[in-house]
Amino acid sequence: MPVLCSSCGDKRAVLKRPKTGHSLCKACFFWAFEEEVHQTIVTANLFKHGEIVGIAASGGKDSTVLAHVMKLLNERFNYGLELMLLSVDEGISGYRDDSLETVKRNQQQYELPLKIVSYEELYGWTMDAIVKQVGRKNNCTFCGVFRRQALDRGALMLKVDKICTGHNADDIAETVLMNVLRGDIARLRRCTAVSTSSEGDGVVPRCKPLKYAYEKEIVLYAYFKKLDYFSTECIYSPNAYRGHARTFLKDLESVRPSSIMDIIHSGENLSVRDGVKMPVQGTCQRCGYISSQSLCKACVLLEGLNRGLPKLGIGKHHRLHDKILTQQPLTEKEERKLKAVNF
């Protein structure tokens, strides 16, 4: 006997929501998913009428669903936003070039302006070239740092007021777990925020409208809406540290589906006792980007690549920053230690 939708009670249910366990028909699932994203936006006051908002678009399921839902809600609830798509070309052959074709189709489907910025034009390096030099173990560190700054640079070119990213509940729960495992209190406090205010010149505020949306439900939404998205995994990501946190989270979710939201709420309610020393946010002395050190992570990583010292930005080498800034030569021992590629 077919199961009826637990919301409308009329139509046949086509899915069981991973998040709530409710059996819903297509129409009720679409309404529930879109309404939850709308409530996240309204409750957190993510946008103001008349703002220009850049949607970080990779061509994957998260950013494609985000672009679709943002355009739909903007029209349905009259947010009054001017939406644009912003993509980063990391220079990964056989992956990013294909996904950018999806982004270009999305741009035509949603009739939104599109800006693509590339690592090569911004840093003089592609991820393919970086991986050749650093190997596959720490390449995600380079990519994550460069992408974050590239998004800000692209946003400044477009003159947007905010960037919204496709981070979902699973992503945030994974980040909480990673920061707990690393003992990174500063990032642990920030990672669950649904929005970040402007942290200095050259940094555009960001927000996460899909913060409470489960990854499984995003996949279901994209599938039933027949959205055009790119589903191939990055060829350099199998060894990423995040993959281990993701596997652990999936095991937890299979036993207790609410574990994703439980972990997020734990991060949101975290408080740090008085007297704990926290990093002080400043600016990079070379490029002016936000940094708690004299040089930002992007500048240190780039310096290491350009000098043929790939380990310079991996680990704690803050004592070398003054040497880099004053262009002093490194000792033979320091160079030998930083040239090693067998991470």
Salt bridges, closest charged atoms under 4 A:
GLU34 OE1 - ARG76 NH2 2.94
GLU34 OE2 - LYS225 NZ 3.92
GLU36 OE2 - ARG17 NH1 2.96
GLU36 OE1 - LYS19 NZ 3.14
GLU51 OE2 - LYS162 NZ 2.84
ASP62 OD2 - LYS61 NZ 3.57
GLU75 OE2 - LYS71 NZ 3.19
GLU90 OE1 - ARG96 NE 2.43
GLU90 OE2 - ARG147 NE 3.29
GLU101 OE2 - LYS104 NZ 3.51
ASP152 OD2 - ARG206 NH2 3.37
ASP170 OD2 - LYS250 NZ 2.81
GLU174 OE1 - ARG242 NH1 3.15
GLU174 OE2 - ARG246 NE 3.14
ASP184 OD2 - ARG187 NH1 2.72
GLU199 OE1 - ARG148 NH2 3.45
GLU215 OE2 - LYS61 NZ 3.16
GLU215 OE1 - LYS250 NZ 3.12
GLU217 OE1 - ARG17 NH2 2.66
ASP228 OD2 - ARG105 NE 2.61
GLU253 OE2 - LYS216 NZ 3.77
GLU253 OE1 - LYS250 NZ 3.88
ASP262 OD2 - ARG256 NE 3.02
GLU268 OE2 - LYS211 NZ 2.51
GLU268 OE1 - HIS265 ND1 2.89
GLU303 OE1 - ARG286 NH1 2.74
GLU303 OE2 - ARG307 NE 2.73
GLU332 OE2 - ARG336 NH1 3.85
GLU334 OE2 - ARG319 NH1 3.46
GLU334 OE1 - LYS323 NZ 3.18
GLU335 OE1 - LYS339 NZ 3.80
